[in-house]
Amino acid sequence: MHEIIKIENGITRNSEWRLAKPVNFILNDNENVAIVGNNSSGKSMLVDIITGSHPLIMNDPIYNFKLSKKDNIADNIKYIKFKDSYGDNDNTYYLQQRWNQHDIDENTPTVNNLLEEAYNLYGEDTPRRREIQKHLYKLLHVEHLLNKYIILLSSGELRKFQLIRTLLSEPRVLIMDNPFIGLDEDTRIQLKEILSLLAKEKVLQIILVLSRTCDIPDFITHVVEVNNMKVCPKVPLSKYITKRTEISEHVLSKEKTNDIINLPYKTINYNADEVVKMTDVCIKYGDRTILKDLNWTVRNGERWALYGQNGAGKSTLLSLICADNPQSYACNITLFGKRRGSGESIWDIKKHIGYVSPEMHRAYKHNISAIRVVASGLKDSIGLYAKPDKHDYDICNWWMRIFDIDKLCDRPFLKLSSGEQRLVLLTRAFVKDPELLILDEPFHGLDDRNRQLATDIIETFCRRKNKTLIIVSHYLNELPQCITNRLILKRTV
């Protein structure tokens, strides 16, 4: 046994990235570690110190990548960040891009193009490396994705793509931030088995950064908890589980519960019996059929759970309702009793819909203050180009207090942790007190407490009159108890 990574009394040079106490961390060659902690506790800061992204004062990390053929730290440590689950950090990405065929041309890469590029980048073409590549494709069941354009992948499919591309580089240490979010149940089980197998088969140590403590796989040997910007000592998994604190069944206070229920209603409401009606809806991209002959009616006051495999068309279906998908205008869709294309603008419709999704999280590249991101929900924009007035700010402050993020009002959005960003975007969905609430994977990146808080808020909000809910989640046990209906989509190929 030897120490692969050792950090002793580590203090970052830049005070902006400094934890409350000096960092002490050791990774041995027989260990796989889970880093856990609440949102904004400092987990990502610890990982940035481990990877050498934030230089330290005097005591630099000590690396000993024994058995590795590579010399550089960057070649031996690979880090798949939370944002990678939605694709590369592409500033040209926009919310509707995934559903826009006109963005696809001869230069648009397929999954196979990019994986072959990664394969060629990290070594010579040898029978051994080809065998590893085929093995990874088979393990993660991505053969059917190879000819698919990268911009058309779902968030779960992007997870698989990013993992394979990273593993083709054969790192000595693999760090993954919330690797199981966005994956359906079968794929989560497969990924845990695959990571366990890779840890045994290969010279590979795995570090998982997890917001959900129930996601810790069995192959993890030790846990490091980061609490209030302090890195706790590493402990065996069994010891951590026995001392793990359980979250209360309800987190939202009675005062805030009453505030939501008694919130004054808007003077202008859509009060149609049929909130969403789809008749014989079909969506195709080239030769690939996503939705076929779909008939679905959502009535006022119903709370629908929408689920299915990765790539089954859940987000595509929601994009039709929100008119983010150009094909929505060719489909027989009625919203709030009004046929799509019958004269009312989509902006008039959007005023009554609150929406959050992985695509929205990916598209938010604007480093404006958190409260202005929330205020953009009042204008249905990604970013905010009109300055909110005092009334708008009062509404935003009210909802940020409900979500316990009022302290983040003036913080730049891109400086927030991934969990804090998701809470801001969730608040954005509620800020106009919408008649239809569409939540596509709303709990991504949230810690145990914030996930329960968000669930409490959703359930309380749905107790109000004339409120309808559509929610997508791959964790069936985290669906709100108020769910009345379910729709299961199955992948066509």
N, C-alpha and C positions, 0 to 999 in steps of 0.2 A: 504494500500500500504506500502510495506517495501523494503529496499535495500537488494537485494540478493548478489550482489558483489559491493564492494566499494574500489577504489584505489585512494589514495590521495597523490599527489606529489611523485609518484613512480619513483625510479631510480634504475636500475639494478646494482647489485654488479659487474658483469662482464661488463667491458666497451665495449667489442665487441658486446654486445647485447643492448647497451644503445641508446635510442632515443635522439633527439636533445634537447628536453625539458622534464621536469618531467611529468609523465602521470597522468591525472585525468580522472576517468571513473566511472560511476555508472550505474548498471543495476537494475531496479525496477521490482517488480513481475508482473506488468501489461504491460511490454514492450517486444517487439521483435525487435532486432537491426540489421541493416546492417552496416558492416564496409567496406568502399570503399576507393579507392586510386589507384594511378598509380603503375605500376610494380616497385618494390624496394623502395616503399614509406615508408615501415615499418609496414604494416598491420599484417604480421605474427609475428613480434616482439611484437606488442600490444597483440595479442592473447596469446602468450607465457607468457606474464605478467599476463593476466587475469586467465590463468589456473594454475599459480604458477610454471611454468616450469623454469622461470628465477627469482631466489630470489632477493629481493629488499633490498636496504639499509634502515634500520630503519622501514620505513612505509610499513609493509607487507599488502597484500590485506585482506580485511575483508569480510568474507563469512557468510551468514545467510540463510541456506537452509531450511527455514520454510516449514512445511508440508512434508518434505522428511523423510523417514525412515532410510536413510543412514547417516553415520557420516563423512566418508572420503571425502575429496575434489575430489579425482580421481573417486569416485563412483557417485558423483553428477554432475561433469562436464565431458562431453564426446566431444572429438574433432576429427572430420573426416577431415584429412588433404588432400591436393591436391594429394599427391602421393598415397593415399589410393584408388583413382579412378582407379588405375592400379593394385591394389592388395596389399598384405602385403609387407613389406620391406624385401624381400627375396633376399639375395645376390647370391643365386644359379640360379636365373632367367636369361635366355638368350633370345635373340631376337626371335629365331625360336621356342621357347618352346611351344607356344600356338598351333602350328600346327603339333607338333611331337607326334604321337600316341605312339611311343616307350617309351615315358616318363611316360605313364600311366600304373600303375600296381595295385596290390591289396591294396597298401598303399596310393594311390592317393585319396584324399578326394573329395567327392561330395559337392555340395552346401548344401544339406540336412545334411550331416555329420557335417559340420562346424556350421550351424545354430543350430542344436541340441546341439552341444558342448557349444555354447554360451548360449543357453536356460538353460542348466543344471548348467552352471557356475554362473549365476546371481540370482538363487533362487530355491525354491522348485517347484516340479511339482504339480501345482494346476489347477483346472478347470478354474479359472480366468485368469491365465497366459497363458494357452493353448488357451483360447479364444482370448487373445490379439495377440498371435503368429499367429493364423489363420487369424485374422483381418488384420494384417500387410501383410501377404502373398497375401491376396485378394486385398488389396489396391494397392500394387505395382505390381500385376500381375506376380508373380514369380513361380506360381505352376508348370509351364512347365520347370523351370530351376532346380528344386530340385534334380533331378537325374543326372544333368550334372556335369562333372568334373570341379573343380574350375579353373584349368589352361586353360580350353577351353572357358571361358567367355569373351565376348567382354568388352571393357572399360565401355560402358553404362550399361551392365549387372552387372559388378563389382560394379558400383555406387549403384545399387539397393541392392545388397548383403551387402555391407558395411553399408548402412543405416539401414537395418533390423537388422543386428547383433548388431549395436550400440543401437537401440531402445529397443531391448530385455533386455537391462540392466536397462531400465526405469530411465534415468538420470533426474536430475532437470534442467540442462542447456545443450542444444545441440548446439555445434558450428560446422558449416560446411563450408569448404573452396571451393568456386566455385562449388556448388552442381549440377548445371545444365549443366556443360560441358559434352560432350560425350553422351548426351541424345537426342533422337529424339524429334520432336515437341510435339507429343501426350504425351510422357512420361514427358517432362518438365511441361506441363500443369497439368498432374496428380500429379507430385511431389509438385508443388506449392499448389494444392488443399489439398494434404495429409498433408503437413506441417502446413497449415492453420487450418486444422481439428484437428491435434494433439495439436496445441497450444491452441485450444478452449476446446478440450475434456479432456486433461491431464494437470497435474500440471507440465508444461514444458515451459521454456523460450528458444527462439531460437535466435541464433546469426549467421548471414550469412556473410562470407567474400567474397566479389564480385569484380571481375575485370571489368565486364560489368555492367555499371550502369543501363542499360535498363532491366537487369534481376531482379531488386528489386521487390519482390512480394507485393501484396496489404496488406498482413497481417503484414508487417513490420510497426512498429509505429515510429521508430526513426532511424536516420542515424548518424554515426560517420565517418568523413572523416580523413584519415591520409595523410598528405601532406608534402613531404620533411622531413620525419622522425619526424614530429610533429603531435600530436593527437589533432584534433580540437574539440571544444565543441559539445556535442550531440544535434541534432536539430530534430524537428518533420519531418516526411517524406515529408509532403506537402511543408514545407519551403525549404527543400533541393532541391526538384524538380524544384521549381520556380527559384532557383539560379544556377542550374546545367549548366555548360559550355558545349556548343555543340562543337564537333570536326569538323574541316574543312573538306570539301569534299575531298581534297587531301593534304597529309602531305609531301610526297617526294618532295624535292627541284628540280627545273628545272636543276640545275647543275648535281645532281645525276641521274636524269632521262636521261640526255644526256650521262653521263658516262656509264650507263648500255647499252643504245642503241648502242653506239660507241665502246663497248668492242671488242677488236680484236677476230676474230673467231679462233678456233683451226685448226691445219693443218689436223687432222684426224677426220672426222665426219661421222656418219651414216646418210644417206640421203634417206632412203627407203620410198616409198609411204605409205606402211602399217607398222606403228610403232608397233602396237599390233594386233594380230589376234587370236581369240580363237574359236575353232570349237567343238561343242557338249561337252563342258567341264562339268564334274560332279565331285563333291567333297562330300564324305561321311565320317562321324566319327561314327563307329559302325552302329546303326540303324538310325542315324540322317543324313538327307540329307541337306547340306548347299547350294550347287549350283547344278542345274539340267539342263542338255542340254542347256548350255549357249553358244550362238553364239554372238560374239562381235568383231567389227573391229574398231580400232582407227587409223585414217590416219594422215599423217604428217601435222602439223600445226593446228590440231583440239584442242579444249579446252573443255574437258569433265568434267561435274559435276556428281558425283556418290553419290546417296543418297538412303535412305530407313530406315526401322525400326532398332532398336538395335537388333543385332543377325541375320540380314538378309544376312550377308556374305560379306559385303563391304571390310573389312580388309582382309578377306580370299582371295577374288578376287585379291587384290593388292599384297598379299604375293605370289601368283602364278606368277605374272609378274616379281617380284624381285627374284624369286626362293628361297624364304625363306621357302616355303611350300614343303615338300618332295613329295607330290602328284603332284607337277607341272611337274615332269618328266614323269608321266604316262598320261599326258593330251596333246591334240593336240594344242600346243601354238607356235606361230611364233612371234619373236621379231625382228624388224628392217629387216624384210624380210628373217630371218634365222630361220629354224625350231628348236625348243628346242631339244637338244640331237643330233644335226647333226654334232657335232664336235667342235663348238666354246664354250669355257668355259664360265661359268656364270660370271666369273670375267671380261672377255672381254666385256660382255654385261653390267655389272654393271657400267663400266667406263662411260657409256653414260646415266645413270639414276641418278637423284637426288631424295632423298627419305627422308621423315620424317613421323613419326607415333606415336601414343600413346605407342605402344609396344617398339619402339626405346627409347622413353623417360624413360620408366620403366627399360629398360635394361642398361641404362647408370649409372653404379655405380662407375665409375672410377673418383677419385677426382683429375684429372689432370687439367691444366689450360684451360681456355675457348678457347684460340686460338688453343690449341692442339686438343680439341674436334672438332673444325671447320676443322682443318687439317686432321682429321681422315676421313672426307668425300672424300679427295683426294685418300685415300687408301681403301675406302669401308670397314672400320673396326669399331667395337664398342670398343672404346679406341684406343690408338695409340702406337704402339710398335716400329716403326721406327721413328727416329728423323727427323722432316722436315728440308729441306735445306732452304737457304735464299729465293730462288724463291718461294717455297711453302708458307713461311711466308708472303711474299709480297702479294701473291694472297689472303691469309686469311685476312690480315690487310685491303686490299682493300674492300672485301665484308663485313667485320665487320664495316667499316666506313659507307657503304651503309645502313646497318641496325642500325646505331647509337649505336653500342655496342663496339666500339674500345676501350673505357675506361675500358672494362671488360677483356681485353686480358689476363692479368696475374692472374686474380682472379680464385681460385679453383672452378670448376664446381658445386660441391655439396654445396658450400657456397652461391651460387646465389639464388635469389628468383625463384619461379617456372616460372614466366613470363620471367625472364632473361634467364633461362635455355632453354625455348622454342625458344626464339630468337636466341640463340646460335645454337640450332639444326636446325632451319630454315636456318641460314647462312650456316651450314654444307651442306644442300641440294643443295645450289646454287654454292658452291665454285668451282666446276669443270665445270661450264657453260654447264650443261647437255642438251642433245637433248630431253630427256623425263623427265619431272618434275612430281613426284608423291607426293602429299601432302595429307596425311590422318589426318584430323582434325588439320590443321596447326595453328589455332588461339587459341588453348587451353591455358587458363591462361593469355592471353594478355589483357592489358587494352585497353580502347577505342582508344587512339592515336596510340599505337603500332599495334593494329589490322588494322587500316587504313593505317599505314605505310607499313605493310606486304602486304596488298592488292595492294597498289600502286606499290610496287616492283614486285609482281607477274604479274600485268597487263603490266608493262613496259617491263619486261623480255620476255613476250610472243609476244612483237612487233618485237623481233629479228627473223631472218630467221631460219627455220629448228627447231623450238621449239614447243613441244607438251606438253599439260598439262592434268593431271587427278587429280581432287581435290575432297575430301570428306568433307562435312560439314553438320551438322544438322541445321544450321541457314541459311536458303535459302536467307535471305536478306543480308548476308555477303559474298555471292559468288561474285567473281570478275566479272565485266561487260563484260569481254572478252569471257565469256563462250559461246560456239557455239553448244554444244550437251549435252544431259542429259541421264543418265541411272538410272532407278529406280529398286532396288532389293526388293523383298518381302520375308519375313520370311516364310520358308516352314512349320513350325509348330507353 
